[in-house]
Amino acid sequence: MTTADRKAGAEAPTAAPRRGPAPMAGPGRMMGGQPTEKSMDFKGSGKRLLRQMRPERAVIGLGLGLGVLSVALTVVAPKVLGHATDLIVAGIVGRRLPEGVTKAQAAAQLRAHGQGGLADMLGTMPVVPGHGIDFGTVGTVLGATALLYAVASLFGFVQARIATRVVQRTVFRMREQVEEKLARLPLAYFDKQQRGEVLSRATNDIDNIQQTLQQTMSQIVTSLLTILGVLAMMFWISPLLAAVALLTVPLSVLVATKIGKRAQPQFVQQWKTTGKLNAHIEEMYTGHSLVKVFGRQRESAALFREQNDALYAAGFKAQFISGIIQPAMMFIGNLNYVLVAVVGGLRVASGALSIGDVQAFIQYSRQFSQPLTQVASMANLVQSGVASAERVFELLDATEQDPDAERPVRPEHIEGRVAFEDVSFRYDEDKPLIDGLSLAVHPGQTVAIVGPTGAGKTTLVNLLMRFYEVRGGRITLDGVDIAEMSREDLRANIGMVLQDTWLFGGTIAENIAYGAPEGTSLDKVIEAAKATHVDRFVRTLPEGYDTVIDEEGANVSVGEKQLITIARAFLAEPAILVLDEATSSVDTRTEVLIQHAMAQLRTGRTSFVIAHRLSTIRDADLILVMESGAIVEQGTHDALLAAEGAYARLYAAQFAGAVV
């Protein structure tokens, strides 16, 4: 089976939950499934998200070390700058004092003149009576302060670069995990999920995780380190002022916690609503032509407005509630600043602290409240990011398809002998679909499967390709139970041509060669194209085989698409073919070309053909008539008509206008 055809087959069942799924969902078809409804496990999802970064722990350690150095230098700088303030104030005061006296004598003179407060302040200043400002020393201190900030900024830059690398590699691995998970999920999962919802988890949610980590990881670490460093310096300068500064911390924590808890469920709802809207948009875009044909634009637009309004309401609540945090924290920070300024001024007046110390402390107070405000304001980002992480983890935790055998059997040569031995299957536990079905198909036979919708036709070939696993009995290929083969090996021998073709945005030659080994020559591609009547119309195109098929394949007709997929299967040379209603949506002339191409493709291969147009299967070696998951008739076209049973009624309904 070609890679492209396998993808087409894998997408198939998403359209019809709880039933035997058609290999491809038709345009505009409703897709079942709703987002999982459960309360958010913030702690568990947050820890699991952090575990995703474990492979980067060495780099994270380096970044943490640089962060510590950056914060340490930033924290020390205000104290050094405070010393420059003390030097300037001491120079201004010292210039007014008589030269030749000591600082103690000058203080005594000030007290004698009733200036006891200024005398007390002299004890905290490096005053030299009779001397003005020492601009050399002040310059040196200011230069040292600038150097401290410059080196701290350099370390911060490197830390930010490291954080960016950690984040990008983390989300890179998460995308890989999601991609690998999707490949291991059974089709039953996609039966119950809307494609837009799955896409939202695989793209939007991971993008949101990336933005959250990028904007918060480095900042949170820096903020926490800054808080610790600033606290240490504050207690070193004045335990009393430090205690005053800490009075508002419990209030800050209480406000952030309360608001965060109220915002948390709103972010969960916001992302779930986003998934629903994406599913609707994807569905309406896929089926836009049918929406217009049946005049359903108003209903589609109304449903879009309804879901868009729901997303607006959920997003507004989430952002509004979380947005309250920052102004609330700014108010608390300003309140803290006022308290520190008042108490600090009193301590300077009493001679317990220098003006430089108070200036440094006020800077520390700002440095202390700013990271608290930043951490609180990032709470909404963290809530949103963890909500997205939970949705991604729900996908990663979904039940996978049964693993392949530990030592899979790999037949050297596949002849194409297929046998269904007492096979049973059901989509729902209480509703069996296929029960005790047995069938033997010889190599090279063409087997046509007909029957009403829901009879189990597509389910039969999906079981053969192991898109679903049988519940009872077994299916063998050349005598080997397909459950003992790896899915990859099994499907590599099966080609599929669908009614709803799948072509990617590349050249015609690339699309034909998609399922062939790498390095397949253009001559081989052209040979397959000639055998399947593709070469005829490709030669009429200006670019020939280099013609690029656009994203939706709008520059080739439906019949040409099907011929290209037939050529693709022809080039892959599978032992078994699955042809699912491959001519039911083309004109008669194109149908003739496709039938000729099909005949060429089926030569020497075991083929299963699913079709409602009985004219396409008259030459089948064996026709199976299915009803409710059972084979009610089987035989050749002529023999079944002579039996005047279910097949004869179907035939009469199509060609004689009878009502079944």
C-alpha positions as CSV (number, residue, x, y, z in Angstrom):
1,M,0.0,0.0,0.0
2,T,1.3,3.4,-0.8
3,T,2.0,5.9,1.9
4,A,-0.5,8.4,0.5
5,D,-3.1,5.7,0.1
6,R,-2.5,4.6,3.7
7,K,-3.1,8.1,4.8
8,A,-6.2,8.3,2.8
9,G,-7.4,5.1,4.4
10,A,-6.4,6.2,7.9
11,E,-8.5,9.4,7.5
12,A,-11.5,7.5,6.3
13,P,-13.5,6.6,9.3
14,T,-13.6,10.0,10.9
15,A,-16.8,10.7,9.2
16,A,-19.1,8.0,10.6
17,P,-18.9,7.3,14.3
18,R,-20.4,4.1,15.6
19,R,-20.8,2.6,12.2
20,G,-18.7,1.0,9.6
21,P,-16.8,4.1,8.4
22,A,-16.4,5.1,4.9
23,P,-12.7,5.4,4.0
24,M,-13.1,9.1,3.4
25,A,-15.4,11.6,4.9
26,G,-17.3,13.4,2.2
27,P,-17.3,17.2,2.0
28,G,-19.5,19.0,4.5
29,R,-20.2,15.8,6.4
30,M,-20.8,16.1,10.1
31,M,-18.1,14.6,12.3
32,G,-18.9,13.3,15.7
33,G,-17.2,13.7,19.0
34,Q,-16.9,16.5,21.6
35,P,-14.0,17.7,23.7
36,T,-13.4,15.8,26.8
37,E,-15.2,17.4,29.7
38,K,-13.3,17.2,33.0
39,S,-12.1,19.5,35.7
40,M,-8.5,20.8,35.2
41,D,-5.8,19.1,37.2
42,F,-3.5,22.1,37.4
43,K,-0.9,20.6,39.8
44,G,-0.6,17.3,37.9
45,S,-0.5,18.8,34.4
46,G,2.0,21.5,35.6
47,K,4.3,18.8,37.0
48,R,4.0,16.8,33.8
49,L,4.8,19.8,31.7
50,L,7.9,20.4,33.8
51,R,8.9,16.8,33.2
52,Q,8.9,17.4,29.5
53,M,11.9,19.6,30.1
54,R,14.0,17.0,31.8
55,P,16.2,16.2,28.8
56,E,17.4,19.9,29.0
57,R,18.2,19.8,32.7
58,A,22.0,20.3,32.1
59,V,21.3,23.4,30.0
60,I,18.6,24.5,32.5
61,G,21.3,24.2,35.2
62,L,23.6,26.5,33.3
63,G,20.9,29.0,32.7
64,L,19.9,28.9,36.4
65,G,23.6,29.6,37.3
66,L,23.7,32.6,35.0
67,G,20.4,33.8,36.4
68,V,21.8,33.6,40.0
69,L,24.9,35.6,38.9
70,S,22.7,38.2,37.0
71,V,20.4,38.6,40.0
72,A,23.2,38.8,42.5
73,L,24.9,41.6,40.6
74,T,21.6,43.4,40.1
75,V,20.8,43.1,43.8
76,V,24.2,44.4,44.9
77,A,24.2,47.4,42.6
78,P,21.6,49.5,44.6
79,K,23.7,49.2,47.8
80,V,26.8,50.4,45.9
81,L,24.7,53.2,44.4
82,G,23.5,54.1,47.9
83,H,27.2,54.6,48.9
84,A,27.5,57.2,46.1
85,T,24.5,59.0,47.5
86,D,26.1,59.0,51.0
87,L,29.3,60.4,49.5
88,I,27.4,63.3,47.8
89,V,25.3,64.1,50.9
90,A,28.5,63.9,53.1
91,G,30.3,66.3,50.8
92,I,27.4,68.8,50.9
93,V,27.2,68.7,54.7
94,G,31.0,68.5,55.2
95,R,31.6,71.7,53.2
96,R,29.5,73.6,55.6
97,L,31.4,72.4,58.7
98,P,34.5,74.1,60.0
99,E,37.7,72.5,58.8
100,G,40.1,71.0,61.3
101,V,37.5,69.5,63.6
102,T,36.6,65.9,64.0
103,K,33.2,64.5,63.1
104,A,32.5,64.0,66.8
105,Q,33.4,67.7,67.6
106,A,31.2,68.9,64.7
107,A,28.3,66.8,66.0
108,A,28.7,68.3,69.5
109,Q,28.7,71.8,68.0
110,L,25.5,71.0,66.1
111,R,23.8,69.7,69.3
112,A,24.9,72.9,71.1
113,H,23.1,74.9,68.5
114,G,19.9,72.8,68.8
115,Q,20.5,70.7,65.7
116,G,20.5,67.3,67.3
117,G,18.8,65.6,64.4
118,L,21.5,66.6,62.0
119,A,24.1,65.6,64.6
120,D,22.6,62.2,64.7
121,M,22.7,61.8,60.9
122,L,26.4,62.6,60.9
123,G,27.1,59.3,62.5
124,T,25.8,57.4,59.4
125,M,27.7,59.6,56.9
126,P,31.4,59.5,55.7
127,V,31.7,63.2,56.5
128,V,35.0,65.0,56.5
129,P,34.5,68.5,58.1
130,G,35.6,71.3,55.7
131,H,35.8,69.0,52.7
132,G,33.2,69.0,49.8
133,I,32.2,66.2,47.4
134,D,34.9,63.8,46.4
135,F,33.9,63.5,42.8
136,G,36.7,61.0,42.1
137,T,35.4,58.5,44.6
138,V,31.8,59.2,43.5
139,G,32.8,58.6,39.9
140,T,34.5,55.3,40.8
141,V,31.4,54.2,42.7
142,L,29.1,55.1,39.8
143,G,31.4,53.4,37.3
144,A,31.4,50.2,39.5
145,T,27.6,50.4,39.6
146,A,27.4,50.7,35.8
147,L,29.7,47.8,35.4
148,L,27.6,45.6,37.7
149,Y,24.5,46.4,35.7
150,A,26.3,45.8,32.4
151,V,27.6,42.4,33.4
152,A,24.2,41.5,34.9
153,S,22.6,42.4,31.6
154,L,25.1,40.2,29.7
155,F,24.4,37.2,32.0
156,G,20.6,37.9,31.6
157,F,20.9,37.9,27.8
158,V,22.7,34.6,27.8
159,Q,20.2,33.2,30.2
160,A,17.3,34.3,28.0
161,R,18.9,32.6,25.0
162,I,19.3,29.4,26.9
163,A,15.6,29.6,28.0
164,T,14.6,30.1,24.4
165,R,16.5,27.0,23.4
166,V,15.0,24.9,26.2
167,V,11.4,26.1,25.3
168,Q,11.8,25.4,21.6
169,R,13.3,22.0,22.1
170,T,10.6,21.1,24.6
171,V,7.8,22.0,22.3
172,F,9.6,20.3,19.4
173,R,9.6,17.0,21.4
174,M,5.9,17.5,22.3
175,R,5.0,18.0,18.6
176,E,6.9,14.8,17.8
177,Q,5.1,13.0,20.6
178,V,1.7,14.1,19.3
179,E,2.6,13.1,15.7
180,E,3.8,9.7,16.8
181,K,0.7,9.3,19.1
182,L,-1.7,10.1,16.2
183,A,0.0,7.4,14.2
184,R,-0.6,4.9,17.0
185,L,-4.2,5.8,17.7
186,P,-6.9,3.5,16.5
187,L,-9.5,4.7,14.0
188,A,-12.1,4.4,16.8
189,Y,-10.5,7.4,18.5
190,F,-11.0,9.6,15.4
191,D,-14.6,8.2,15.1
192,K,-15.4,10.0,18.4
193,Q,-13.4,13.2,17.8
194,Q,-13.9,16.1,15.5
195,R,-11.0,16.7,13.2
196,G,-10.9,20.4,14.1
197,E,-10.7,19.4,17.8
198,V,-7.7,17.1,17.2
199,L,-6.0,19.7,15.1
200,S,-6.6,22.3,17.8
201,R,-4.8,20.1,20.4
202,A,-2.0,19.3,18.0
203,T,-1.4,22.9,16.9
204,N,-3.1,25.7,18.9
205,D,-2.6,24.1,22.3
206,I,1.1,23.4,21.6
207,D,1.6,26.9,20.3
208,N,0.0,28.3,23.5
209,I,2.3,26.1,25.6
210,Q,5.3,27.5,23.7
211,Q,4.2,31.1,24.2
212,T,3.5,30.4,27.9
213,L,6.9,28.8,28.5
214,Q,8.7,31.5,26.4
215,Q,7.1,34.4,28.3
216,T,7.2,32.9,31.8
217,M,10.0,30.3,32.3
218,S,13.0,32.7,32.4
219,Q,11.0,35.5,34.0
220,I,9.6,33.4,36.8
221,V,13.1,32.1,37.7
222,T,14.6,35.6,37.6
223,S,11.7,37.0,39.6
224,L,12.0,34.4,42.3
225,L,15.8,34.7,42.6
226,T,15.4,38.5,42.7
227,I,12.9,38.2,45.6
228,L,15.3,36.1,47.6
229,G,18.3,38.3,46.9
230,V,16.4,41.5,47.6
231,L,15.0,40.0,50.9
232,A,18.6,39.2,52.0
233,M,19.8,42.7,51.3
234,M,16.7,44.3,52.9
235,F,17.3,42.4,56.2
236,W,21.0,43.2,56.1
237,I,20.2,47.0,55.8
238,S,17.3,47.1,58.3
239,P,15.3,44.2,59.7
240,L,12.6,46.7,60.8
241,L,12.2,48.1,57.3
242,A,12.3,44.6,55.9
243,A,9.5,43.5,58.2
244,V,7.4,46.6,57.1
245,A,8.0,45.7,53.5
246,L,6.8,42.1,54.1
247,L,3.5,43.3,55.7
248,T,1.8,43.4,52.3
249,V,3.1,40.1,51.0
250,P,0.3,37.9,52.5
251,L,-2.2,40.3,50.9
252,S,-0.5,40.0,47.5
253,V,-0.5,36.2,47.7
254,L,-4.2,36.1,48.8
255,V,-5.2,38.4,45.9
256,A,-3.2,36.4,43.3
257,T,-4.5,33.1,44.6
258,K,-8.1,34.1,44.7
259,I,-8.1,35.7,41.2
260,G,-6.1,32.8,39.8
261,K,-8.6,30.2,41.0
262,R,-11.4,32.0,39.4
263,A,-9.6,32.5,36.1
264,Q,-8.4,28.8,35.9
265,P,-11.7,27.2,34.7
266,Q,-12.4,30.1,32.3
267,F,-9.1,29.3,30.4
268,V,-10.1,25.6,30.2
269,Q,-13.4,26.7,28.7
270,Q,-11.8,29.1,26.4
271,W,-9.5,26.5,24.8
272,K,-12.3,23.9,24.6
273,T,-14.5,26.5,22.8
274,T,-11.6,27.3,20.5
275,G,-11.4,23.6,19.5
276,K,-15.2,23.5,18.7
277,L,-14.9,26.6,16.6
278,N,-11.9,25.2,14.7
279,A,-13.8,22.0,14.0
280,H,-16.8,24.0,12.6
281,I,-14.5,26.1,10.4
282,E,-12.6,23.1,9.1
283,E,-15.9,21.3,8.3
284,M,-17.5,24.2,6.6
285,Y,-14.4,25.0,4.6
286,T,-14.1,21.4,3.4
287,G,-17.7,21.3,2.4
288,H,-18.1,24.9,1.2
289,S,-19.4,23.8,-2.2
290,L,-22.2,21.7,-0.7
291,V,-23.1,24.4,1.7
292,K,-23.7,26.7,-1.2
293,V,-25.5,24.1,-3.3
294,F,-28.0,23.4,-0.6
295,G,-28.4,27.0,0.4
296,R,-27.2,26.4,4.0
297,Q,-25.0,29.6,4.2
298,R,-27.3,31.2,6.7
299,E,-27.4,28.2,8.9
300,S,-23.7,27.8,8.7
301,A,-23.1,31.5,9.4
302,A,-25.5,31.3,12.4
303,L,-23.7,28.3,13.9
304,F,-20.4,30.1,13.4
305,R,-21.8,33.2,15.1
306,E,-23.1,31.1,18.0
307,Q,-19.7,29.4,18.5
308,N,-17.8,32.6,18.0
309,D,-20.0,34.3,20.6
310,A,-19.3,31.5,23.0
311,L,-15.6,31.9,22.4
312,Y,-15.9,35.6,22.9
313,A,-17.7,35.1,26.2
314,A,-15.2,32.5,27.4
315,G,-12.2,34.5,26.3
316,F,-13.5,37.7,27.8
317,K,-14.2,36.1,31.2
318,A,-10.7,34.5,31.3
319,Q,-8.8,37.6,30.3
320,F,-10.9,40.0,32.3
321,I,-10.6,38.0,35.6
322,S,-6.9,37.3,35.1
323,G,-6.3,40.9,34.1
324,I,-7.4,42.2,37.5
325,I,-4.3,40.7,39.0
326,Q,-1.8,43.3,37.7
327,P,-3.6,46.5,38.8
328,A,-4.4,44.9,42.2
329,M,-0.7,44.1,42.7
330,M,0.4,47.5,41.6
331,F,-1.9,49.1,44.2
332,I,-0.4,46.8,46.9
333,G,3.1,47.6,45.7
334,N,2.5,51.3,45.9
335,L,1.1,50.9,49.4
336,N,4.3,49.1,50.4
337,Y,6.4,51.9,48.9
338,V,4.6,54.5,51.0
339,L,5.1,52.5,54.2
340,V,8.8,52.0,53.5
341,A,9.3,55.7,52.7
342,V,7.6,56.9,55.9
343,V,9.4,54.5,58.3
344,G,12.7,54.9,56.4
345,G,12.5,58.7,56.8
346,L,12.0,58.3,60.5
347,R,15.0,56.0,60.8
348,V,17.2,58.5,59.0
349,A,16.1,61.3,61.2
350,S,17.0,59.2,64.3
351,G,20.4,58.4,62.9
352,A,19.8,54.7,62.6
353,L,20.2,54.6,58.8
354,S,21.9,56.8,56.2
355,I,20.2,58.5,53.4
356,G,22.0,56.1,51.0
357,D,20.7,53.1,52.8
358,V,17.2,54.4,52.6
359,Q,17.6,55.1,48.9
360,A,18.9,51.6,48.4
361,F,16.1,50.2,50.5
362,I,13.5,52.1,48.4
363,Q,15.1,50.6,45.3
364,Y,15.0,47.2,46.9
365,S,11.4,47.8,47.8
366,R,10.6,48.4,44.1
367,Q,12.7,45.5,43.1
368,F,10.8,43.4,45.6
369,S,7.3,44.4,44.6
370,Q,8.1,44.4,40.8
371,P,8.8,40.6,40.6
372,L,5.8,39.9,42.8
373,T,3.7,41.9,40.4
374,Q,5.3,40.1,37.4
375,V,4.7,36.7,38.9
376,A,1.1,37.6,39.7
377,S,0.6,39.0,36.2
378,M,2.0,35.9,34.6
379,A,-0.5,33.8,36.5
380,N,-3.0,34.1,33.6
381,L,-0.4,32.9,31.1
382,V,0.5,30.0,33.3
383,Q,-3.2,29.1,33.8
384,S,-3.8,29.2,30.0
385,G,-0.6,27.3,29.2
386,V,-1.3,24.5,31.7
387,A,-4.9,24.3,30.4
388,S,-3.5,23.7,27.0
389,A,-1.0,21.2,28.4
390,E,-3.8,19.2,30.0
391,R,-5.6,19.0,26.6
392,V,-2.4,17.8,24.9
393,F,-1.8,15.2,27.6
394,E,-5.3,13.9,27.3
395,L,-4.4,13.2,23.6
396,L,-1.1,11.6,24.6
397,D,-2.9,9.4,27.2
398,A,-5.6,8.2,24.8
399,T,-5.8,4.4,24.4
400,E,-3.6,3.3,21.6
401,Q,-4.1,0.5,19.0
402,D,-2.9,-2.9,20.0
403,P,0.8,-3.2,19.5
404,D,2.3,-5.4,16.8
405,A,3.6,-8.8,17.7
406,E,7.0,-8.8,19.4
407,R,8.4,-10.9,16.6
408,P,6.2,-10.2,13.6
409,V,6.1,-12.6,10.7
410,R,7.3,-11.2,7.4
411,P,6.4,-13.4,4.4
412,E,9.1,-13.3,1.7
413,H,6.6,-13.2,-1.1
414,I,2.9,-12.3,-1.0
415,E,0.7,-14.2,-3.4
416,G,-2.6,-12.6,-2.3
417,R,-4.5,-15.5,-0.8
418,V,-6.9,-14.0,1.8
419,A,-9.2,-15.9,4.2
420,F,-11.7,-14.6,6.8
421,E,-12.2,-17.4,9.3
422,D,-15.2,-17.0,11.6
423,V,-14.6,-13.3,12.0
424,S,-16.6,-11.2,14.4
425,F,-16.5,-7.5,15.0
426,R,-18.5,-4.7,16.6
427,Y,-18.1,-1.0,17.1
428,D,-20.3,-0.9,20.2
429,E,-20.1,-3.7,22.8
430,D,-23.9,-4.3,22.7
431,K,-24.3,-4.0,18.9
432,P,-22.4,-6.7,16.9
433,L,-21.9,-5.8,13.3
434,I,-20.1,-8.8,11.9
435,D,-20.6,-12.2,13.5
436,G,-19.0,-15.5,12.3
437,L,-18.1,-14.3,8.8
438,S,-16.0,-16.7,6.7
439,L,-14.6,-16.1,3.2
440,A,-11.9,-17.5,1.0
441,V,-10.3,-15.4,-1.7
442,H,-7.8,-16.9,-4.1
443,P,-4.7,-15.1,-5.5
444,G,-5.6,-12.8,-8.4
445,Q,-9.3,-12.9,-7.8
446,T,-11.4,-9.8,-8.1
447,V,-14.0,-9.7,-5.3
448,A,-16.8,-7.1,-5.5
449,I,-18.6,-6.2,-2.3
450,V,-22.1,-4.7,-2.6
451,G,-24.9,-3.9,-0.2
452,P,-26.8,-1.1,1.4
453,T,-25.2,1.6,3.6
454,G,-24.1,0.3,6.9
455,A,-24.0,-3.3,5.7
456,G,-20.3,-3.7,6.7
457,K,-18.6,-3.4,3.3
458,T,-16.0,-0.8,4.2
459,T,-15.6,-2.4,7.7
460,L,-14.6,-5.7,5.9
461,V,-11.7,-4.1,4.1
462,N,-10.7,-2.0,7.2
463,L,-10.4,-5.2,9.1
464,L,-8.2,-6.7,6.3
465,M,-5.9,-3.6,6.6
466,R,-6.0,-3.7,10.4
467,F,-7.4,-0.3,10.8
468,Y,-9.6,-2.2,13.3
469,E,-8.9,-5.4,15.1
470,V,-11.2,-8.4,14.9
471,R,-13.1,-9.3,18.1
472,G,-13.2,-13.0,17.2
473,G,-11.8,-15.4,14.6
474,R,-8.9,-14.3,12.4
475,I,-7.9,-13.1,8.9
476,T,-5.0,-14.7,7.1
477,L,-2.8,-13.6,4.2
478,D,-1.2,-16.5,2.5
479,G,-2.0,-18.6,5.5
480,V,-0.4,-16.2,8.0
481,D,-2.6,-14.5,10.6
482,I,-2.4,-10.8,9.8
483,A,-2.3,-10.1,13.6
484,E,1.1,-11.8,13.6
485,M,2.4,-9.4,10.9
486,S,3.4,-5.8,11.5
487,R,0.9,-3.2,10.3
488,E,3.6,-1.6,8.2
489,D,4.5,-4.8,6.4
490,L,0.8,-5.7,5.9
491,R,-0.2,-2.3,4.5
492,A,2.9,-2.2,2.3
493,N,1.4,-5.0,0.3
494,I,-2.1,-3.3,0.0
495,G,-2.9,-0.5,-2.3
496,M,-6.0,1.6,-2.0
497,V,-7.9,3.8,-4.5
498,L,-10.6,5.9,-3.0
499,Q,-13.6,7.8,-4.3
500,D,-12.4,10.9,-2.4
501,T,-8.9,11.1,-3.6
502,W,-6.0,12.4,-1.6
503,L,-3.3,14.4,-3.4
504,F,-0.7,16.7,-1.8
505,G,0.6,20.0,-3.0
506,G,3.3,18.9,-5.3
507,T,3.9,18.0,-8.9
508,I,2.0,15.3,-10.7
509,A,5.2,13.2,-10.9
510,E,5.8,13.5,-7.2
511,N,2.2,12.5,-6.4
512,I,2.5,9.4,-8.6
513,A,5.8,8.5,-7.1
514,Y,4.6,9.1,-3.5
515,G,4.2,5.4,-2.7
516,A,7.2,4.1,-4.6
517,P,10.7,3.7,-3.2
518,E,12.9,6.8,-3.0
519,G,14.9,7.4,-6.1
520,T,12.2,6.0,-8.5
521,S,13.1,7.4,-12.0
522,L,10.8,9.6,-14.0
523,D,10.7,6.8,-16.7
524,K,9.1,4.5,-14.2
525,V,6.6,7.2,-13.3
526,I,5.7,7.8,-17.0
527,E,5.4,4.1,-17.5
528,A,2.9,3.8,-14.7
529,A,1.1,6.9,-16.1
530,K,0.8,5.4,-19.5
531,A,-0.6,2.1,-18.2
532,T,-3.3,4.0,-16.3
533,H,-4.2,6.6,-18.9
534,V,-2.7,9.5,-17.0
535,D,-0.1,10.3,-19.6
536,R,-2.8,11.2,-22.1
537,F,-4.0,14.3,-20.2
538,V,-0.7,15.2,-18.6
539,R,0.8,15.7,-22.0
540,T,-1.8,18.4,-22.7
541,L,-0.6,20.4,-19.7
542,P,1.9,23.2,-20.3
543,E,4.2,22.0,-17.5
544,G,3.5,18.3,-18.1
545,Y,4.6,16.1,-15.2
546,D,6.0,19.1,-13.5
547,T,2.5,20.7,-13.1
548,V,2.0,21.6,-9.5
549,I,-1.3,20.4,-8.0
550,D,-2.6,23.2,-5.7
551,E,-3.6,22.6,-2.1
552,E,-7.2,21.5,-2.8
553,G,-6.4,19.9,-6.2
554,A,-8.6,22.4,-7.9
555,N,-6.5,22.5,-11.1
556,V,-7.3,18.8,-12.0
557,S,-10.7,17.2,-12.4
558,V,-12.2,14.5,-10.2
559,G,-11.5,11.9,-12.8
560,E,-7.9,13.0,-13.3
561,K,-7.3,12.8,-9.6
562,Q,-8.6,9.3,-9.5
563,L,-6.4,8.3,-12.5
564,I,-3.4,9.8,-10.7
565,T,-4.2,7.7,-7.5
566,I,-4.5,4.6,-9.7
567,A,-1.1,5.4,-11.3
568,R,0.3,5.8,-7.8
569,A,-1.0,2.4,-6.7
570,F,0.2,0.9,-10.0
571,L,3.8,2.2,-9.4
572,A,3.8,0.8,-5.8
573,E,3.0,-2.7,-7.2
574,P,1.0,-4.0,-4.2
575,A,-0.1,-7.6,-4.0
576,I,-3.7,-6.7,-2.9
577,L,-5.9,-3.8,-4.0
578,V,-8.8,-2.1,-2.3
579,L,-10.9,-0.1,-4.7
580,D,-13.6,1.9,-2.8
581,E,-16.3,3.3,-5.1
582,A,-13.6,4.6,-7.4
583,T,-15.8,5.5,-10.3
584,S,-19.0,6.6,-8.5
585,S,-18.5,10.4,-9.0
586,V,-17.2,10.7,-12.6
587,D,-18.8,11.0,-16.0
588,T,-19.3,7.9,-18.3
589,R,-16.3,8.7,-20.5
590,T,-13.9,9.1,-17.6
591,E,-15.4,6.0,-16.0
592,V,-14.4,4.0,-19.1
593,L,-10.9,5.3,-18.8
594,I,-10.8,4.5,-15.1
595,Q,-12.2,1.0,-15.7
596,H,-9.5,0.3,-18.3
597,A,-6.9,1.6,-15.8
598,M,-8.4,-0.5,-13.1
599,A,-8.3,-3.6,-15.2
600,Q,-4.7,-3.0,-15.9
601,L,-4.0,-2.4,-12.2
602,R,-5.9,-5.6,-11.1
603,T,-4.0,-7.9,-13.4
604,G,-2.3,-10.5,-11.3
605,R,-3.5,-9.0,-8.1
606,T,-6.1,-9.9,-5.5
607,S,-8.6,-7.1,-5.6
608,F,-11.5,-6.0,-3.4
609,V,-13.9,-3.6,-5.0
610,I,-16.6,-1.7,-3.1
611,A,-19.2,-0.1,-5.4
612,H,-22.8,0.9,-5.6
613,R,-22.8,1.1,-9.4
614,L,-23.2,-2.5,-10.3
615,S,-22.2,-1.9,-13.9
616,T,-18.6,-1.6,-12.7
617,I,-18.4,-5.1,-11.2
618,R,-20.0,-7.4,-13.8
619,D,-16.7,-9.0,-14.6
620,A,-15.8,-9.7,-11.0
621,D,-14.7,-13.2,-10.2
622,L,-16.8,-13.2,-7.0
623,I,-19.5,-10.8,-5.8
624,L,-20.4,-10.6,-2.1
625,V,-23.8,-9.2,-1.1
626,M,-23.7,-8.0,2.5
627,E,-26.6,-7.0,4.8
628,S,-26.2,-6.1,8.5
629,G,-22.6,-7.4,8.6
630,A,-23.3,-10.8,7.0
631,I,-22.7,-12.2,3.6
632,V,-26.2,-13.1,2.4
633,E,-25.2,-14.1,-1.2
634,Q,-22.0,-14.7,-3.1
635,G,-21.3,-15.8,-6.7
636,T,-20.7,-14.4,-10.1
637,H,-22.9,-11.7,-11.7
638,D,-24.9,-14.1,-13.9
639,A,-25.3,-16.7,-11.1
640,L,-26.6,-14.1,-8.7
641,L,-29.1,-12.6,-11.2
642,A,-30.3,-16.1,-11.8
643,A,-30.8,-16.7,-8.1
644,E,-33.2,-13.8,-8.0
645,G,-32.2,-12.8,-4.5
646,A,-30.8,-9.7,-2.8
647,Y,-28.3,-9.0,-5.7
648,A,-31.0,-9.3,-8.3
649,R,-33.1,-6.8,-6.4
650,L,-30.2,-4.3,-6.2
651,Y,-29.6,-4.7,-9.9
652,A,-33.2,-4.2,-10.7
653,A,-33.3,-1.1,-8.6
654,Q,-30.5,0.4,-10.6
655,F,-31.3,-0.7,-14.1
656,A,-35.0,-1.5,-14.2
657,G,-36.3,1.3,-11.8
658,A,-37.7,-1.2,-9.3
659,V,-38.2,-0.1,-5.7
660,V,-36.4,-2.3,-3.2
